Amino acid sequence: LFQHQTIAELAAVISPSDAASPAEEAAGPLPLTPSQRWLFEQQLREPQHFNQSLLLAVPSILDATTLAQAAQHVVAHHDTLRLRFELTADGWQQRIADAEEQPIFSAIDVTNISADEVQQQIREHTAALESSLDLVNGPLLRLVLFYAGPTQPAQLLVTIHQLAVDARSWQLILADLWTAYQQLNQGAVVALPARTASFRQWAERQAAQADAQTTLDEQSYWQTILEEWIAPLPRDIESPESANTAASAATIRTTLDAEATRALFEVVPDMYRAEPLDLLLSALAQQLAAWSRERSLLLELQQDARQLPDEKLDLSRTAGWFAYSFPLLLSADPAAKLVETLRVVKDTLRQVPSRGARYGLLRYLNPQAGDQLSSLPDPEIRLSYWGQIGARVPDGAGWRINSVNTSPQPAPSAQRAYLLEIDVFVEDDALVLEWRYSTALHQHATIERLAHLVLDGLGILIKGDASADGEVYTPSDFPLSGLNQEDLSRFLSSVRRRS
């Protein structure tokens, strides 16, 4: 708006948006996305066992038959829940199947057993469901309702394969499940809210952009990042890499309170001219540098593609795995103040081309570039940042989240792709950080201490530091000034002296 201050000038630079493109109904083949190709590249022995699960407490009056019918309507409504995959001579292929009913719902009466036995039943059925999904023939979604009698809440277990779902999708699917249930219960025709652009449209757009010159121009940047020598992360236990299995994985969960979470998303961005992710990465980089005694850190950052400012498709009501990932090289001095690390992190993130969205196109959809990038070392840490997106129950349903596991759950024998996996999301208005590690490589106390130090660092940044006034600003905060860091610091110091 500042550069093009007339309607005529704006019209010359604004391109038509596909945001209002209607969802497509057509079944048939579609390209794999970068995230999907990453999953198949792991060569899991049981690729059908890579799922997310949610356990809900629901009212005992919930009718099982009606809920089963509602689930069928949800599957028919969301194309990605009807994805089918096949391993061919040319690799994995995917298609959208026609809407047809499959047995995806079951109800179990647990009224006459103890609470401990109920929990055991839930654990057993969770394991059974997670191994029962079928990539070739479907389904990719299953539900089990545990009925505990008229005076106790029932529990609803929902399992969905990672290939069809992400954090935002859970919100859509649960909301549509409740809407369909209400409409069926009232004898009305099921009419779910209109979907936005289809998963097919997004997948085809990704494939088309893989050979674009703007994408190819980024290859040298990513090669430089990955060619940087990074010391391996410290290990408490000397074990072979093969010991890093899903069966050996453990989770540590830390939570920022609701007040601090609100400040992180609503107050702090203006304080530092920074995004919440900048603060999180700064606290993480500082503590990892102290732990590893290395100033350089390479991690993989995964985010929701729906949040990309350059995404022209409206995907706000489209279910699917809309993640994108890229390697991020950070630098931190353990002895420096956190605000100084924040300044470095801000500049680093702002230098990442296209916010990292095109890395996956090169790595997984462009054969020539992919061959070169795949030969370089992979990060040992993966941070999945979903911001304020998280599992949320529909308003007025009377449902409550008992447990959520929206981190992919592979089969116990599967090799883990990373040493540390950190999932960051909001649950019940509080920011949650879930750390997954291998007990074959790290001790619980080590990761627990690291997790709490990162949370403490984040808290320090949220509270602010009066002595840091101005120190956190970088030239990228004032792109039109033409100042370098030295000139900017000198100018801000003179302003503070005069005030």
Steps between C-alpha positions, in 0.01 A plus 500: 500500500788739578679417176185500280281781626235515228237250388659481158842416643354237733308339215823459306673300772220301661443158343167315509465281809382143505371546855140457398561197281235239580603161628517237230293184519685286245650171613820377340880534517687803630868579567664421830594805705849556646389390849345183363815420305705556814290243682534236229873574478531370857427151360301397804430129530143582595416827323134461596610544862583873507198654662358768725246424773263692723303376800191700593266486798148532356150495656366151572180584311691517171331256265746257344296431186457869425868566568599224260284655227648844572850359458409370153380847401831651617700253290284576195546873556880511536691363201821428692321249723444300179860504381639166382867414444671235293865401462574463128812452289523881487467540876204590717194646328183648650143549392170617645241222519130543439288548810384161621417371844765297680488356853680775691299513825459258790346526847616309808310462827731538801236546770584189701877534531726709724649835407844340464358238266330772296835675452659171402224444242560847360875438471443167327246644255724798428782265402262289293352800320838652421611180327167437324492799265542401137687727257400298195131431556412729790388611740740765627268584791351287779291578809417298812239605757546359852166505684536498881137523605245783536676667796852509355631689197564285195839518330550541128829393343579640155803388296600652165805429284754780479472506118148641533511734797679778686428719804253728321326201342411362844302814574311472170429128530376516860282802425347329195448177694300689763306698238405184309400326824274789600333516161439124489373503857247765403390311190645767270696456181874512568644820357856562614672838455642550153859397448763733365757418228562127466805303606533400135534865395774555756688181407488586129616854570795365700597267215476781245723731705778242541655588163433874513805723469419675828523160668821395322665831593488396867697177464841658567370651825379164632818321394709755687291447814528122490870496409583683824676261737296453817624298796276208599275555800630372835385152602476365852515138390730351239261300281486430127269715289281193452403525868307821425166324449143603568487240777782683679332841473385692806325836531549796733233768506543858621228765501498879502212635708203663329593856599854468365365330186263791437789744545716297261247529219342839572748723684856383435499533119471880529755512782774337295375543144515123493271203450436246779707248304799735513492496880458125518792436264717745694440324831555163332818603319653650814444188710601255228821699448576475873419128505699408190775759555461591134386837374348369176180299501326333206136406544204425279207734544151376411201734478147524360499606133158658549676779691734596215435861393566412135254208494230602253271205561250532781557182702336613821227235482693226323619192689833344409869495581592856406844506658822634357850454641844647444846489662585800715855588603507703822787655692502574871755593764414334834663791684303768317178657621184345362402823327826488305420146389151618406648768278712243317210257466270769361750591230565133418132424450447808286779391268338162430365518142122462464482417871633157416190401304691402186762279662271198497422558132869474418578218740205270424335608172796601282707186419823677407504738796370227728793271417747769600321613816430144621874423497562762770465444877153519653424695820485299823225722645152565367288783639135488393343837573123529464456831685148551631372202303421198715241236576176671603156357566190653339312758705188369669577133441581421863818325384829519688847397387631222725822445313640620172776345295521695180867412459533217248510159668700249294520128568726417798768347276523807274819704491458856619617764252628743765672493839274772640150588384329802652131566433368845590128574508228666709267288714243647739644849437848389613810451286619140516848373412526123460853359479550148362833325538642148508568342839768297323698820437399755764408494865169640617671752731705647213204573273279609790757755611544624143122530452456704817794728421349579160164576663673722757681687223175554316349634822786746543445639151124525554548701821734736318823663606506876545878504461460343156303792357612540141753216510263260333440713192679413177529675163233263367256665745551825306551383140469849351761658730809370320676465835735219595497350851775728631330816373163387631638424848673839509179678396285317757753574773486871419118491509506335844749757632282789383189345657 
